[in-house]
Amino acid sequence: TARTKVAPLKGATIPRLELCGAFLLAKAIYNVRKALSLKDTSVYLLTDSSIVLSWLRKQPVMLKPYVANRVRQIQQLTSLNSWHYVRSAQNPADCASRGVTPSELLSHHLWWSGPDWLRQKTTPFDQAPELQADERITMQSEERSRVLTFASSIRLQLITRRIDGQHIPLTQRFSSIRRLIRTTAIVLRWLPRYRHFRQHLVTTPEMDNALELLIRIDQSSAFPQDLRCLREATNLSTSSPLLAFNPYIDDHGIIRVGGRIHRSALVEEHRHPTILPKAGDLVRLLGHLTHNDTLHGGTQLMLQTLRYRYWILQARQVVRSV
């Protein structure tokens, strides 16, 4: 439970503490199953927090970083179908968080044995109650603004150059990805959400935001159906080119390679490289940049360098075309 572990010094809301408790449970179950090789054993994870259950059913990209990071880790460690609601009156963890006297604890049936329905052949799980108004406000306060997340993508796609009656995308107007990123960063300064970046020199955070935006646009163009499935937490099509990579969407709306190395000490971009299509202006520019950075290195060297951060579909073919 959240309150039987020392809470952080910085003030945290009750739902956040309950989410931390769910994360502790997910890690404990993962470690126990791994240690005892219980791969095919059914697991039931119970919480009396309707807000936590609602968060677990959302894509992490829709949530703010603190909640998103823990929701993503819980989703990686456990199956969503394993999580169920339990009423507070039947939750043994409440005995520890609310407190009981030693004499009461000796004969406390709920603490020692759990609720009676645990011993039944079929477990009648309760439906989580509808969120109250204050709970909905708390939950929504941890959600990202989806309007702002995608507005910049839509506006940037309109920045084109008209040549012979045709609109030329911004990415086709540059032979250097560094110039493309810098120009995009300058353009983003005119959007309200980036107004605080308006300095004389383009900063590193601005460059990072610009590159992330270019990647989101490239992915939304190349993988529209997969992106929709990931946001809605539905299964990818069996014909999807991303199916083998166990993809997920990170906090910045970027599709990354999934897998079981999330506990590695490597940074996220190395543990979970960004997925990019085999063709496109962005991939072409990345290929040229890598070719120059590796001093015109061979195919294998370029592949290794690219895969520190990116997983390009049919990358060997892309590298050979540079």
C-alpha positions in Angstrom: 0.0 0.0 0.0 1.1 3.6 -0.6 1.0 4.8 3.0 2.9 2.0 4.6 6.0 3.1 2.8 7.8 6.4 3.6 6.3 9.1 1.4 8.5 11.5 -0.4 9.4 14.7 1.4 7.9 16.8 -1.4 4.1 16.9 -1.0 2.2 14.4 -3.1 -1.5 13.9 -3.6 -3.2 10.8 -2.3 -3.8 9.5 -5.9 -0.1 9.8 -6.6 0.8 7.9 -3.5 -1.7 5.2 -4.4 -0.2 5.0 -7.9 3.3 4.6 -6.2 1.7 1.7 -4.2 0.5 0.1 -7.4 3.9 0.5 -8.9 5.5 -1.2 -5.8 3.0 -4.1 -6.2 3.8 -4.4 -9.9 7.5 -4.7 -9.2 7.0 -7.2 -6.4 4.8 -9.4 -8.5 7.2 -9.2 -11.4 10.2 -10.2 -9.3 8.3 -13.1 -7.6 7.1 -14.5 -10.9 10.6 -14.2 -12.3 12.3 -15.8 -9.3 9.8 -18.8 -9.1 9.4 -19.1 -12.9 5.6 -18.6 -12.7 5.1 -17.6 -16.3 1.6 -19.1 -16.9 0.2 -18.5 -13.4 -2.9 -16.2 -13.2 -2.3 -13.1 -11.2 -4.9 -10.8 -9.7 -3.9 -7.3 -8.6 -6.3 -5.3 -6.5 -6.6 -1.6 -5.6 -9.3 0.4 -4.0 -8.3 3.5 -6.0 -10.6 4.2 -9.0 -8.3 7.0 -10.1 -5.3 4.6 -10.4 -7.4 2.1 -12.4 -8.4 4.9 -14.7 -4.8 6.0 -15.2 -3.7 2.4 -16.0 -6.2 2.2 -18.8 -4.7 5.3 -20.5 -1.8 5.7 -22.8 1.2 7.2 -20.9 1.6 9.9 -23.6 -1.8 11.3 -22.5 -0.5 11.9 -18.9 2.0 14.2 -17.3 5.5 12.9 -16.7 5.2 11.8 -13.0 2.1 9.7 -13.5 3.0 8.7 -17.1 6.4 7.2 -16.1 4.8 5.0 -13.4 1.8 4.0 -15.5 4.2 3.0 -18.3 6.3 0.9 -16.0 3.2 -0.8 -14.4 1.9 -1.6 -17.9 5.3 -3.1 -18.9 5.5 -5.2 -15.7 1.9 -6.5 -15.6 -1.1 -7.2 -17.7 -3.9 -4.6 -17.6 -6.4 -7.5 -17.3 -4.8 -8.5 -14.0 -5.9 -5.2 -12.3 -9.3 -5.2 -10.5 -11.1 -3.0 -8.0 -11.6 -3.9 -4.3 -13.7 -2.0 -1.9 -11.8 -0.3 1.0 -13.7 -2.3 3.5 -12.3 -5.5 2.0 -8.8 -4.3 1.4 -6.3 -5.7 4.0 -3.8 -2.9 3.1 -6.2 -0.4 4.8 -5.5 -2.0 8.1 -1.9 -0.8 7.9 -2.6 2.6 6.5 -5.5 3.4 8.9 -3.8 1.7 11.9 -5.0 -0.9 14.4 -4.0 -1.7 17.9 -1.8 -4.8 18.7 -4.7 -6.5 20.4 -7.0 -5.9 17.5 -4.4 -7.1 15.0 -4.1 -10.5 16.8 -7.7 -11.4 15.8 -8.0 -9.3 12.7 -9.5 -11.8 10.2 -9.1 -9.4 7.2 -5.4 -8.8 7.8 -4.4 -12.4 8.3 -6.8 -14.1 5.8 -8.0 -11.5 3.4 -11.6 -11.1 2.2 -13.7 -14.3 2.2 -14.2 -14.3 -1.5 -10.5 -15.1 -2.1 -11.2 -18.7 -1.2 -14.1 -19.1 -3.7 -13.6 -20.8 -7.0 -14.9 -17.8 -8.9 -13.8 -14.4 -7.7 -16.7 -11.8 -7.8 -14.7 -8.6 -8.5 -16.5 -5.4 -7.8 -17.0 -2.8 -10.5 -15.1 0.4 -9.8 -17.5 3.2 -8.8 -17.9 6.2 -11.0 -15.4 9.0 -10.2 -16.8 11.8 -8.1 -16.4 15.4 -9.3 -13.3 16.1 -7.2 -11.8 12.8 -8.3 -12.3 13.7 -11.9 -10.7 17.1 -11.4 -7.7 15.3 -9.8 -7.4 12.9 -12.6 -7.7 15.5 -15.3 -5.0 17.7 -13.6 -2.5 14.9 -14.4 -3.5 14.7 -18.1 -1.7 16.5 -20.9 -3.5 18.9 -23.1 -4.0 17.0 -26.3 -4.9 20.1 -28.3 -1.5 21.7 -27.6 0.3 18.4 -28.3 -0.8 18.2 -31.9 -1.5 21.8 -32.8 2.2 22.5 -33.5 2.3 19.4 -35.8 -0.6 20.7 -37.9 0.8 24.2 -38.2 4.3 23.0 -39.1 2.9 20.9 -42.0 1.6 24.2 -43.5 5.1 25.7 -43.7 5.9 24.9 -47.3 7.3 26.6 -50.4 5.2 26.9 -53.5 7.2 25.9 -56.7 5.6 25.5 -60.1 2.1 25.4 -58.5 3.1 22.6 -56.0 3.6 22.8 -52.3 7.1 21.6 -51.3 7.3 20.2 -47.7 9.7 21.9 -45.3 11.9 18.8 -45.0 12.6 18.8 -48.8 14.1 22.2 -48.7 17.2 21.3 -46.7 20.2 19.2 -47.4 21.3 19.3 -43.8 19.3 18.0 -40.9 21.0 20.4 -38.5 19.7 23.4 -40.6 16.3 21.8 -40.8 16.1 21.4 -37.0 17.4 24.9 -36.4 14.9 26.4 -38.8 12.1 24.4 -37.3 13.1 25.6 -33.8 13.0 29.3 -34.9 9.5 28.7 -36.5 8.2 27.2 -33.3 9.1 30.4 -31.4 6.0 31.9 -32.9 3.7 29.4 -31.4 2.2 30.4 -28.0 3.4 27.3 -26.1 7.1 28.0 -27.1 6.9 31.7 -26.4 9.3 31.4 -23.4 12.1 30.3 -25.8 12.4 33.6 -27.6 16.0 34.3 -27.1 18.6 35.6 -29.5 20.3 32.2 -29.9 18.6 28.9 -30.5 19.0 26.8 -27.3 19.5 23.0 -26.9 15.9 22.5 -25.5 14.5 24.3 -28.6 16.5 22.0 -30.9 15.3 18.9 -29.0 11.7 20.1 -29.3 12.1 20.7 -33.0 13.6 17.3 -33.6 10.8 15.6 -31.6 8.2 17.5 -33.7 9.8 16.4 -37.0 9.9 12.8 -35.8 6.2 12.9 -34.7 5.2 14.3 -38.1 7.3 11.6 -39.9 5.8 8.8 -37.8 2.2 10.0 -38.1 2.6 10.1 -41.9 4.2 6.6 -42.1 2.3 4.8 -39.4 -1.1 6.4 -39.0 -3.0 3.1 -38.2 -0.3 1.9 -35.8 -0.3 5.3 -34.0 -4.1 5.1 -33.6 -3.9 1.6 -32.2 -1.2 2.5 -29.7 -3.1 5.6 -28.5 -6.3 3.6 -28.1 -4.4 0.7 -26.4 -5.7 -1.8 -29.0 -3.7 -4.6 -30.7 -1.7 -3.8 -33.8 -2.7 -5.3 -37.1 -0.9 -8.6 -37.9 0.4 -7.0 -41.0 1.9 -4.0 -39.2 5.6 -3.4 -39.8 5.9 -2.5 -36.2 4.4 -5.6 -34.7 7.7 -7.3 -34.0 9.1 -4.4 -32.1 6.5 -4.3 -29.2 6.2 -0.5 -29.8 4.9 2.1 -27.3 4.4 5.8 -27.3 6.7 7.8 -24.9 5.9 11.0 -23.0 6.6 13.1 -26.0 4.3 11.3 -28.4 7.1 9.4 -30.2 6.9 5.7 -31.1 9.8 3.7 -29.6 10.9 0.1 -29.7 9.6 -1.8 -26.6 11.1 -4.9 -25.1 12.4 -6.2 -21.7 15.5 -4.0 -21.2 13.6 -1.1 -19.6 15.5 -1.9 -16.3 18.8 -1.3 -18.0 21.0 1.5 -16.8 21.1 2.9 -20.4 19.2 6.1 -21.2 15.8 5.7 -22.8 16.9 6.6 -26.3 19.4 3.8 -26.2 17.2 1.2 -24.5 14.2 2.1 -26.6 15.3 3.7 -29.9 12.9 5.8 -32.0 11.2 3.9 -34.8 11.5 5.6 -38.3 10.1 4.5 -41.7 12.5 3.1 -44.3 11.8 6.1 -46.7 11.4 9.8 -46.1 13.2 13.1 -46.1 14.0 12.9 -42.4 15.6 9.4 -42.7 17.5 10.6 -45.8 19.0 13.6 -43.9 19.8 11.4 -40.9 21.7 9.0 -43.2 23.7 11.9 -44.7 24.5 13.2 -41.2 25.7 9.8 -40.0 27.7 9.3 -43.1 29.6 12.5 -42.4 29.9 11.9 -38.6 31.4 8.5 -39.2 33.9 10.0 -41.7 32.3 8.2 -44.6 32.2 4.9 -42.7 31.0 1.6 -44.0 27.6 0.1 -43.8 28.1 -1.7 -40.5 29.6 1.4 -38.7 26.7 3.6 -39.9 24.1 1.1 -38.8 25.7 0.8 -35.3 25.8 4.6 -35.0 22.2 5.1 -36.1 20.9 2.4 -33.8 22.1 4.2 -30.7 19.1 6.4 -31.1 17.0 5.2 -34.1 15.6 2.0 -35.4 15.0 2.5 -39.1 13.0 -0.1 -41.0 15.2 -1.8 -43.5 18.0 0.3 -42.3 20.7 -1.5 -44.2 19.0 -0.7 -47.5 18.7 3.0 -46.4 22.4 3.2 -45.4 23.5 1.7 -48.7 21.6 4.3 -50.6 23.5 7.2 -48.9 
